Amino acid sequence: FIDEDHLLTMNCFDGQLVLWKVPELQAVYRLRTGTDAQPSRSHSRKYVFVQPQDRLTIIEAKTGQIAGSLQLPYDPDRSIETNAAFNADGTRVAATISDLTGALLVAYDMKT
């Protein structure tokens, strides 16, 4: 849940991120993210990270609007797994990027 009336779900089979209004069970928006990775959300639940291809894309959870994106430092031709997390006040984000050759930890300052 991102608040009392909205539930955000991710279909890992087709990469579709859906915001539902409950209890009406109406879809507010549907986004094809191009990834099967689980999204990460900010502590405030205002933003969600998804990882299509070689970017971390920041989405406003209630609207589905893209708020920004961050380039990931890896070869997009490789099969990777990425996990991201915001710090408590939403000013920084860290992500792990791993593939068959190893892993990398990256950190971003969201203020700049």
Secondary structure in CASP SS format (residue, H / E / C, confidence):
PFRMAT SS
TARGET T0000
AUTHOR 0000-0000-0000
METHOD secondary structure of the structure
MODEL  1
F C 1.00
I C 1.00
D E 1.00
E C 1.00
D C 1.00
H E 1.00
L E 1.00
L E 1.00
T E 1.00
M E 1.00
N E 1.00
C C 1.00
F C 1.00
D C 1.00
G C 1.00
Q E 1.00
L E 1.00
V E 1.00
L E 1.00
W E 1.00
K E 1.00
V C 1.00
P C 1.00
E C 1.00
L C 1.00
Q E 1.00
A E 1.00
V E 1.00
Y E 1.00
R E 1.00
L E 1.00
R E 1.00
T C 1.00
G C 1.00
T C 1.00
D C 1.00
A C 1.00
Q C 1.00
P C 1.00
S E 1.00
R E 1.00
S C 1.00
H C 1.00
S C 1.00
R C 1.00
K C 1.00
Y E 1.00
V E 1.00
F E 1.00
V E 1.00
Q C 1.00
P C 1.00
Q C 1.00
D C 1.00
R E 1.00
L E 1.00
T E 1.00
I E 1.00
I E 1.00
E E 1.00
A C 1.00
K C 1.00
T C 1.00
G C 1.00
Q C 1.00
I E 1.00
A E 1.00
G E 1.00
S E 1.00
L E 1.00
Q E 1.00
L C 1.00
P C 1.00
Y C 1.00
D C 1.00
P C 1.00
D C 1.00
R C 1.00
S C 1.00
I C 1.00
E E 1.00
T E 1.00
N E 1.00
A E 1.00
A E 1.00
F E 1.00
N C 1.00
A C 1.00
D C 1.00
G C 1.00
T C 1.00
R E 1.00
V E 1.00
A E 1.00
A E 1.00
T E 1.00
I E 1.00
S E 1.00
D E 1.00
L C 1.00
T C 1.00
G E 1.00
A E 1.00
L E 1.00
L E 1.00
V E 1.00
A E 1.00
Y E 1.00
D E 1.00
M C 1.00
K C 1.00
T C 1.00
END
